[in-house]
Amino acid sequence: MPLDLRDFVKIDELAAALYQRYGRLDILVGNAGEFGVFTPVPHLEPAVWDEVLDLNLTANWRLIRAMDPLLRAAEHGRAIFVTSELARHPLPYYGAYAVSKAGLETLVRIYAGELARTRVRVNLMDPGTVRTRLRARIFPGENPDAVPPPDSVADAFIELAVAECERNGEIVTVAELLGAQSRA
């Protein structure tokens, strides 16, 4: 269902539609993101700050809020939220994006702790560098063929989405998950 996640009421409507049709939600992936602009923090326009925080942080809180009952209704509800190393190792000029991802990590880890005694598992995935439209917009001169395609990280997401996954509240990198698979 096409949806602008900054239209927060639509998230609630989506949850209601999912409940009516399925009664549960097995897997939620919070992957939408906005970068904003490279600029010193004091130069950020309030509208850009709001746009980035609304999509990268507030929309994910709204997803958690709306989808929580559906995840709990699933036999093994799984929620995965996409983060970035910039949340833990911020760089100059990445202000709104890094702040929003740091906030997302805190939000998701709190939510995971609140669900620790349930069957639902909630984690953060840091896919690393991946060829996306957002990356192409941020780095327009970069050769896209030099950046791994999205399907290169799909197995890592599946690893966190399966019923057997017991991780909860963790920040997982694709390199960590796929490296562990190759050593097994």
Protein Blocks (a to p, Z undefined) as FASTA:
>chain_A
ZZdfklmmlmmmmmmmmmmmnopafbdcdfbdcebjaddfklpcfklmmmmmmmmmmmmm
mmmmmmmmmmmmpmbdcddddddfklmmccehilmmmmmmmmmmmmmmmmmmmmmmmmbd
cddddebjaddfklmmmmmmbcfklpccfklmmmmmmmmmpmklmbehiacdfklmmmmm
mmZZ
